[in-house]
Amino acid sequence: MALSVFRFSAAQVRWSQAELDQLQSLWLQAYKRAEYLANSTANDVFIFPKKWGCEELSTPINIIAQELCNNITRCLVHDDVAKSITIQELQRAKDEWMCNTINVITMSSMMRWSSGNGRRCNTTDGPDR
């Protein structure tokens, strides 16, 4: 239940990097407790990909990113005010982050969240969208 409540509201909260770090730490601690593991157990086994022999479990940032994408998709479904505002905001974000496509904005956002730096996209992968 807590996950569904988090999923519902997380994308609408402006999180600081410190809050995301603390949330990630608590999240991983919960995974360890669920498996009856010591807190000193490495975090990597929970979040790295399955192809590396890990569990690839959800993290707060994964869920926030998924819900942001879902919210944007829902806003673009109907030809209405929500769609026009969303398109304007996406265009503004492309200009602000110096990106050529929406996909590059997504990649830049994920890199920025994971590294905490950078607001510039250097990739050109296709026509403007």
RAWO-V139655 format. One record per backbone hydrogen bond with DSSP energy under -0.5 kcal/mol. CO is the residue of the C=O (numbers start at 0). NH is the residue of the N-H. If there is no record, write none. Layout:
# RAWO-V139655
co nh
CO NH
CO NH
This chain:
# RAWO-V139655
co nh
0 4
1 5
2 6
3 7
4 8
5 9
6 10
8 11
9 12
12 14
15 19
16 20
17 21
18 22
19 23
20 24
21 25
22 26
23 27
24 28
25 29
26 30
27 31
28 32
29 33
30 34
31 36
32 35
37 40
42 45
42 46
43 47
44 54
45 56
47 55
48 51
48 53
49 52
58 62
59 63
60 64
61 65
62 66
63 67
64 68
65 69
66 70
67 71
68 72
69 73
70 74
71 75
72 75
73 76
77 79
79 83
80 84
81 85
82 86
83 87
84 88
85 89
86 90
87 91
88 92
89 93
90 94
91 95
92 96
93 98
94 97
96 120
100 104
101 105
102 106
103 107
104 108
105 109
106 110
107 111
108 112
109 113
110 114
111 115
122 99
